[in-house]
């Protein structure tokens, strides 16, 4: 299996997970603050992709595929946990 195919295959669940976490964070902070509607997962995925364009750090050749995937899962989970902690103070 080629590395490119594997990267694409693994990016699908990572994008879904990132979209889900983004919808949670949006509903915790943006909805009550600005009185706007919640986000669907596809819209959240699109916003995450848009925000990651200038800052994307997925360097497969330098770090290896497993390390890169693990990094993004940890990064997204950390954002979710940090958001949950901050939500407790709001």
N, C-alpha and C positions, 0 to 999 in steps of 0.2 A: 504494500500500500504506500503510495507516495506521501511524502510529508505535506505537500500542498493539499491533497485530498483530505488527509487527516486533520489538518488545521481548519479547513472549511467545515468538516463534519463536527469537530469539537466546538466551533464558534457558535453553532446553532443553540445548544443548550445554555451556553454562557450568555448569549444575547437574551434568551428568554428569562434567565435568572436575573440579569441586569435590569431588564424591563420590569419585572415583578418588583424588585427592590425599589426602583425609581418610582413606581406607582405608589408604593407604601410611603416613601419619604415625601412625595408630592402631597398625598392625602393627609399626612401628619402636619406639614408645615405650610404649604402654599394655599391649600383649600381654606383652612380657617383664617389665615392671615389676610388673604386678598379676596375671599368669597368667590372663588372661581370653581368651575366643575373639576372633578377628578379626571385622571388620565386613564386611557385604556393601555394595555400592555404594548400593542403595536405603536401607538403614538409615543409612549415612553421609550421604546427601543429606538425609534427615529430620533428623538431628542438626545438620547445617549450617544448615538452614532454622530450626530451633529456636534455635540460637545467634545467628543473624542477626536474629531478630525485634526485639529491643530496640535493636540497633545498626545496622540497615539504613541504608545511605548511598547508595542509587541515586536520584540526583536528576536525572532525565532533562530536566526543563524548564530547570534551571539550567546544566547542563554539555553537553547534547547527547547523543544516543543513542550515537554512535560513541565519544565520550570516556568515557562511563559504562561501556560494554562493555569497552573497552580497560583501564580502571581495574580492573575486577573480574578480568579475565584476568591482569593483572600482579600484582594482590594475591594471587591464589590461587597463581600460579607462585612468587612470592617466598616464600610460606609453605612451599611444597614444597622449594625450594632451601635455605631457612634450616633446615628440619627435617633435610634430608640432611646439612648441615654439622654440626649439633648431634649427629646420630646418629653421626658419626665420632668424637666425643669421649666417647660413652657406652660 
